[in-house]
Amino acid sequence: MDEDDAEYMQGSDDEDYGFDYSDDDDDANQAGSADVENMYYTAKSKKEDNPEQAVKEFRAIVDQEEEKGDWGFKALKQMTKLLFLTLHRPTEALQTYIELLSYTKSAVTRNYSEKTINGILDYVGGGKSGPVDVNTLERFYQATKSALQEAKNERLSVKTNLKLAKLWLDRKEYGRLSKLIRDLHASTVGADGEDVAQKGTQLLEIYALEIQMYNETKNYKKLKEIYNASNSVRSAIPHPRIMGVIKECGGKMWMGERQWRRAGEDFFESFRNYDEAGSPQRIQVLKYLVLANMLTGSEVNPFDSQETKPYKNDPQIKAMTDLVDAYQRREVHVAEKILRDNRATIMDDPFIRSYIGDLLRSLRTQYLIDLIRPYTRLELTFLAKQLNVERDEVEELLIGLILEGKVEGRIDQVAMRLELDRKQVLEKKRYNALEKWTVALESVHAAVVGKSPMSGGRSGGGDVPYGYPPEAFGSLRDFGRYDVY
């Protein structure tokens, strides 16, 4: 018994275990059934060596059936598969498939018919027989939807539409996908125009497809709108893979807005869901999580968490763990070497590659701050040589650091050197220290005055000792406004 027959046996859930005495008519029926069964397995044995002959013999089974039954259904299933996958005649395969759909009303169990339809649509859209014409695919799905609507099988009809939507997404048929998504949304709306609470899970599946479409077409305004809508769905128990998709696209959205921390949070949720679903996409999303974590400038190693630790030494992740180590040690040259040596696992991903510039800029900035700390004057050519970049890039980095207040100094563009104002730095540190000292003294003053017997036991820094005018006691904070040497 092969896979098709095993599936058929599992789907046959309408067996009758009652006992009846057989008469001559029953004996004749059993004999006829045995003959049809023999014909079926004979035809099946010729599938590999003589597929044309197998198709003819399967057709003979269908033609001789007076009433639609199990063996005719199975024969049509085999014919559809042979014509589509082996003989590459999709038009004929579509005709046998339409004939097969007519059997699903009463000839076979609902369970078995649904498994068969799903199986056929999977290999029609899966490209196992080579590239398939888009119009042919659409005809297969249209025939399926018409049959399911006639049978009033709404659940399978929605599942079929979701399967087709995923197919259009994979093939980048965004026009067809947009139209189908509108139809899917209509199926989730109740009579009052509001989303039906019980269909929340289905709604999240639709949002996942929509989010992927807007992410690939770079329509970030609509992406954010759908992302927020997906977060507002409460009455749903979605498959972890669906939430993985939504959170992955959300993370990419936040990355585009340079909100690294929020991106990291979504990538972590996406990784956790993909991991729960057993999806291989978890490895790619883990790389995105590591990238976002580095861009935040966090000192926390993303592989310290319980969920990510098992993947630390994964061959596809090893390069990213090395990159994290180099980033945290501020070893810019080591990081650049890791990126050069691991192009296949890091740089070949277009999404990661688009943020490597930001990552290297962040790393070079930190390296530059550490490098200039002991000096008062440095040549820009020296800094460029240390960073292994052009002098203009060093100048741009320094200008950014000066404007952000991270470096106190100026660039002499005539002499092409950085001059650090150490006196200004020391003065700033001195006033910061005095400010902290003033605040501490004021706290002590408030505590002492509050506990003094002369204040009547009242608390609060505004009280003064009894018998002294308030103007005799100026605010200690004023002390910080005077120069102290």
C-alpha positions in Angstrom: 0.0 0.0 0.0 1.5 3.3 -1.1 1.1 6.8 0.4 -2.1 7.5 -1.6 -3.8 4.4 -0.4 -2.7 4.9 3.2 -4.2 8.4 3.1 -7.4 7.0 1.6 -7.7 4.5 4.4 -7.1 7.2 7.0 -9.8 9.4 5.4 -12.4 6.7 5.2 -14.1 7.4 8.4 -17.7 6.3 7.4 -17.2 2.6 7.8 -20.3 0.5 8.7 -19.6 -2.2 11.2 -23.2 -3.6 11.3 -23.8 -7.3 10.2 -26.1 -8.1 7.3 -26.9 -11.4 5.6 -25.7 -11.3 2.1 -27.8 -12.2 -0.9 -27.0 -12.9 -4.5 -27.0 -9.2 -5.4 -24.5 -8.5 -2.6 -22.2 -11.3 -3.9 -22.4 -9.8 -7.4 -21.5 -6.3 -6.0 -18.6 -7.7 -4.1 -17.3 -9.5 -7.2 -17.6 -6.3 -9.2 -15.8 -4.3 -6.5 -13.0 -6.9 -6.5 -12.7 -6.6 -10.3 -12.5 -2.8 -10.1 -9.9 -3.0 -7.3 -7.7 -5.3 -9.5 -8.0 -3.0 -12.4 -6.9 -0.1 -10.2 -3.8 -1.8 -8.9 -2.9 -3.1 -12.3 -3.1 0.4 -13.8 -1.1 1.8 -10.8 1.7 -0.7 -11.4 2.2 0.9 -14.9 2.6 4.4 -13.7 6.4 4.5 -13.9 7.1 2.3 -16.9 4.1 3.2 -19.1 2.3 6.3 -17.8 0.2 6.7 -21.0 -1.2 3.2 -20.6 -1.8 3.8 -16.9 -3.9 6.9 -17.7 -6.0 4.8 -20.2 -6.6 2.1 -17.7 -7.5 4.6 -14.9 -10.0 6.2 -17.4 -11.6 2.8 -18.0 -12.3 2.5 -14.3 -14.1 5.8 -14.3 -16.0 5.1 -17.4 -17.4 1.7 -16.3 -18.7 3.1 -12.9 -22.5 3.4 -13.1 -22.5 5.5 -9.9 -19.7 7.7 -8.7 -17.7 5.9 -6.0 -14.3 5.5 -4.2 -12.4 3.7 -7.0 -13.4 6.3 -9.6 -12.3 9.1 -7.3 -8.9 7.4 -6.7 -8.5 6.7 -10.4 -9.1 10.4 -11.2 -6.6 11.4 -8.6 -4.0 9.2 -10.1 -4.8 10.5 -13.6 -4.5 14.2 -12.5 -1.1 13.5 -10.9 0.2 11.6 -13.9 -1.0 14.2 -16.5 0.4 17.1 -14.5 3.7 15.8 -13.0 4.8 13.1 -15.3 3.3 13.8 -18.8 3.3 17.6 -18.4 -0.1 18.1 -19.8 -1.7 20.6 -17.4 -4.8 21.3 -19.5 -5.8 17.7 -19.5 -4.9 17.4 -15.8 -7.2 20.3 -15.1 -10.1 18.5 -16.9 -9.6 15.3 -14.7 -9.3 17.5 -11.6 -12.6 19.2 -12.4 -14.2 15.8 -12.8 -12.7 14.7 -9.5 -14.2 17.7 -7.7 -17.6 16.5 -8.7 -17.1 13.4 -6.6 -16.5 15.4 -3.4 -20.2 16.1 -2.9 -21.2 12.6 -1.9 -19.0 9.9 -3.4 -16.1 10.1 -0.8 -15.8 11.4 2.8 -15.2 15.0 3.4 -11.9 14.3 5.2 -10.4 12.4 2.3 -11.6 14.8 -0.3 -10.1 17.8 1.6 -6.7 15.9 1.9 -6.8 15.1 -1.8 -7.6 18.7 -2.9 -4.8 20.1 -0.6 -2.3 17.6 -2.0 -3.1 18.4 -5.6 -3.0 22.1 -5.1 0.4 21.7 -3.3 2.1 20.0 -6.2 0.4 22.2 -8.8 1.7 25.3 -7.1 4.9 23.8 -5.8 6.7 23.7 -9.2 7.6 20.0 -8.9 7.0 19.6 -12.6 8.9 22.8 -13.6 7.6 26.3 -14.1 3.8 26.5 -14.2 1.9 29.1 -16.2 0.2 31.6 -13.9 -3.1 31.3 -15.8 -3.0 27.5 -15.4 -2.6 27.9 -11.7 -5.4 30.4 -11.5 -7.7 28.0 -13.4 -7.0 25.1 -10.9 -7.7 27.4 -7.9 -10.8 28.9 -9.6 -12.2 25.4 -10.2 -11.5 24.5 -6.6 -13.3 27.6 -5.2 -16.3 27.1 -7.5 -16.7 23.4 -6.3 -16.3 24.4 -2.6 -18.8 27.2 -2.9 -21.3 24.8 -4.4 -20.6 22.3 -1.6 -20.9 25.2 0.9 -17.5 24.2 2.4 -16.6 27.6 3.7 -13.7 26.5 5.9 -11.8 24.7 3.1 -12.7 27.6 0.7 -10.9 30.1 3.0 -7.9 27.7 3.5 -7.7 27.4 -0.3 -7.7 31.2 -0.7 -4.9 31.5 1.9 -2.9 28.9 0.0 -3.4 30.8 -3.2 -2.5 34.1 -1.6 0.8 32.6 -0.3 1.5 31.3 -3.9 0.9 34.8 -5.3 3.2 36.3 -2.7 6.0 33.8 -3.5 5.6 34.6 -7.2 5.5 38.3 -6.5 2.1 38.6 -8.2 1.1 41.6 -6.1 -1.8 42.7 -8.2 -3.5 39.3 -7.9 -2.5 39.1 -4.2 -4.1 42.5 -3.4 -7.4 41.4 -4.9 -7.4 38.1 -3.1 -6.6 39.7 0.2 -9.7 42.0 -0.2 -11.8 38.9 -0.7 -10.3 37.2 2.4 -11.0 40.3 4.5 -14.6 40.2 3.4 -14.9 36.7 4.7 -13.9 37.8 8.2 -16.5 40.6 8.4 -19.8 40.0 10.2 -23.2 41.4 9.4 -22.6 44.5 11.5 -19.4 45.3 9.6 -17.1 44.5 12.5 -14.5 41.7 12.4 -16.0 38.5 13.9 -14.1 37.8 17.1 -14.1 34.0 16.4 -12.2 34.6 13.1 -9.3 36.4 14.8 -6.9 33.6 14.0 -7.8 33.7 10.3 -7.5 37.5 10.4 -3.9 37.2 11.7 -3.1 34.9 8.8 -4.4 37.5 6.4 -2.4 40.3 8.1 0.8 38.1 7.9 0.4 37.9 4.1 -0.4 41.6 3.9 2.6 42.6 6.0 5.0 40.5 3.8 3.5 42.1 0.7 4.0 45.7 2.0 7.5 44.8 3.3 8.6 43.5 -0.1 7.0 46.4 -2.0 8.5 48.9 0.5 5.1 50.5 1.3 6.2 51.3 4.9 3.1 53.5 5.7 0.7 50.6 5.0 3.1 48.1 6.7 2.9 50.1 9.9 -0.9 50.4 9.7 -1.3 46.6 9.3 1.3 45.9 11.9 -0.6 48.0 14.5 -3.9 46.3 13.4 -2.4 42.9 14.0 -1.3 43.9 17.5 -4.9 44.8 18.3 -6.3 41.3 17.5 -7.0 39.7 20.9 -9.3 36.8 20.3 -7.0 34.5 18.4 -4.8 31.5 18.9 -2.5 31.7 15.8 0.1 29.3 14.7 3.5 30.4 16.0 4.8 30.6 12.4 2.2 33.3 11.7 3.3 35.4 14.7 6.9 34.8 13.6 6.2 36.4 10.2 4.4 39.4 11.7 7.1 40.1 14.3 9.9 39.6 11.7 8.3 42.2 9.4 7.7 44.5 12.4 11.4 44.2 13.3 12.4 45.2 9.8 10.0 48.1 10.0 11.6 49.4 13.2 15.0 49.0 11.7 14.0 51.2 8.8 13.0 53.9 11.3 16.4 53.4 13.1 14.6 52.3 16.3 17.1 49.6 17.0 15.8 48.7 20.5 12.2 48.1 19.3 13.5 46.2 16.3 15.5 43.9 18.7 12.4 43.2 20.8 10.3 42.2 17.8 13.1 40.1 16.3 13.4 38.2 19.6 9.7 37.5 19.6 9.9 36.4 16.0 12.8 34.1 16.7 11.0 32.6 19.7 7.9 31.9 17.6 9.8 30.4 14.7 11.7 28.3 17.1 8.5 27.0 18.6 7.1 26.2 15.2 10.4 24.5 14.1 10.8 26.9 11.2 14.3 27.1 9.6 13.7 30.9 9.4 14.6 31.2 13.0 18.3 31.2 12.1 18.0 34.2 9.7 15.9 36.1 12.3 18.5 35.3 15.0 21.0 37.1 12.8 18.7 40.1 12.5 18.4 40.1 16.3 22.2 40.1 16.8 22.5 43.0 14.2 19.8 45.1 16.0 21.4 44.4 19.4 24.8 45.7 18.2 23.3 48.8 16.6 21.7 49.7 20.0 25.3 49.8 21.4 24.2 47.3 24.1 26.9 45.6 26.2 24.6 42.6 26.7 25.5 39.6 24.7 22.3 38.4 22.8 23.4 34.8 23.2 23.2 35.0 27.0 19.5 34.3 27.0 18.1 30.8 27.5 16.3 30.8 24.1 19.3 31.8 22.0 22.2 30.1 23.8 21.7 26.7 22.1 22.4 28.3 18.7 25.6 30.1 19.8 27.8 27.5 18.1 25.6 26.8 15.1 27.7 27.0 11.9 25.4 29.6 10.3 25.5 31.7 13.5 29.2 31.4 14.4 30.2 34.3 12.3 27.6 36.5 14.0 28.8 35.5 17.5 32.4 36.4 16.5 31.1 39.7 15.2 29.4 40.4 18.5 32.7 39.6 20.4 34.7 41.9 18.1 32.0 44.7 18.5 32.0 44.5 22.3 35.9 44.7 22.4 35.8 47.6 19.9 38.1 45.7 17.5 37.0 47.4 14.3 39.7 45.6 12.1 38.7 42.2 13.4 35.0 43.0 12.7 35.9 44.0 9.1 37.8 40.8 8.6 34.9 38.7 9.9 32.6 40.5 7.4 35.0 39.8 4.5 35.5 36.2 5.4 31.9 35.3 5.9 30.2 36.9 3.0 27.9 33.8 2.4 26.4 33.8 5.9 26.3 37.6 6.6 26.8 39.9 3.6 24.8 37.8 1.0 21.6 38.7 2.9 20.4 42.0 1.4 18.7 43.1 4.6 21.8 42.6 6.8 24.0 44.2 4.1 21.9 47.4 4.1 22.8 48.0 7.8 26.4 47.0 7.8 27.3 50.6 7.0 25.5 51.7 10.2 27.2 49.0 12.2 30.7 49.8 11.0 30.1 53.5 11.6 29.0 52.8 15.2 32.0 50.6 15.7 34.5 53.1 14.2 33.0 55.9 16.2 33.6 54.0 19.5 37.1 53.1 18.3 37.8 56.7 17.4 36.7 58.0 20.9 39.0 55.5 22.6 41.9 56.3 20.2 41.9 60.1 20.7 41.3 60.1 24.5 45.0 60.5 25.6 45.9 63.2 23.0 45.4 67.0 22.6 46.2 67.1 18.9 46.1 64.5 16.1 46.6 64.5 12.4 43.5 63.4 10.4 45.8 61.2 8.1 47.0 59.4 11.2 43.4 58.6 12.3 42.5 57.5 8.8 45.4 55.1 8.7 44.4 53.7 12.1 40.8 53.1 11.0 41.9 52.0 7.5 39.5 54.4 5.8 39.7 57.6 3.7 40.5 60.9 5.5 37.2 62.4 4.4 35.3 59.7 6.3 37.3 60.3 9.5 36.6 64.0 9.2 32.8 63.2 8.8 32.9 61.0 11.9 34.7 63.6 14.0 32.3 66.4 12.9 29.4 64.1 14.0 31.1 63.5 17.4 31.8 67.2 18.0 28.2 68.1 17.1 26.8 65.4 19.5 29.0 66.7 22.3 30.9 63.4 22.5 34.2 65.1 21.6 35.3 68.6 22.9 37.4 70.1 20.2 37.6 71.5 16.7 39.0 70.5 13.3 41.7 72.7 11.8 41.0 72.3 8.1 44.1 74.1 7.0 46.5 71.9 8.9 44.0 68.9 8.6 44.2 68.0 12.3 41.9 67.6 15.3 42.6 69.9 18.2 41.1 68.8 21.5 40.1 71.4 24.1 41.3 69.7 27.3 40.9 72.9 29.4 37.2 73.1 28.4 36.8 69.4 29.3 38.4 69.9 32.7 36.2 73.0 33.4 33.1 71.0 32.4 34.1 68.2 34.7 34.8 70.7 37.6 31.4 72.3 37.3 29.6 68.9 37.1 31.4 67.9 40.3 30.4 71.2 42.0 26.8 70.7 40.9 26.7 67.2 42.5 28.4 68.5 45.6 25.8 71.3 45.9 22.9 68.9 45.6 24.4 66.7 48.3 24.9 69.6 50.6 21.4 70.9 50.1 20.0 67.4 51.0 22.0 67.4 54.2 20.8 71.0 55.0 17.2 70.0 54.5 17.5 67.0 56.7 19.3 68.9 59.5 16.8 71.8 59.5 13.9 69.4 59.5 15.1 67.7 62.6 16.3 70.8 64.5 14.4 71.6 67.8 14.3 75.3 66.7 12.2 74.4 63.7 9.5 72.8 65.9 10.2 69.4 64.5 8.9 70.5 61.1 10.5 68.8 58.1 11.4 70.3 54.8 14.2 72.3 53.4 12.3 75.5 53.4 12.3 75.9 57.2 15.0 78.1 59.0 16.1 78.2 62.6 13.8 80.1 64.9 14.8 83.8 65.4 16.7 84.1 62.1 15.3 85.9 59.1 14.8 83.7 56.0 16.9 86.0 53.8 20.0 85.1 56.0 19.9 81.7 54.4 20.4 81.7 50.6 19.9 78.5 48.6 22.9 76.3 48.7 22.2 75.7 45.0 23.3 79.4 44.4 26.8 78.3 45.6 27.3 76.4 42.3 26.9 79.6 40.3 30.1 81.1 41.5 33.6 80.2 40.3 35.5 78.1 42.8 39.3 77.7 42.6 
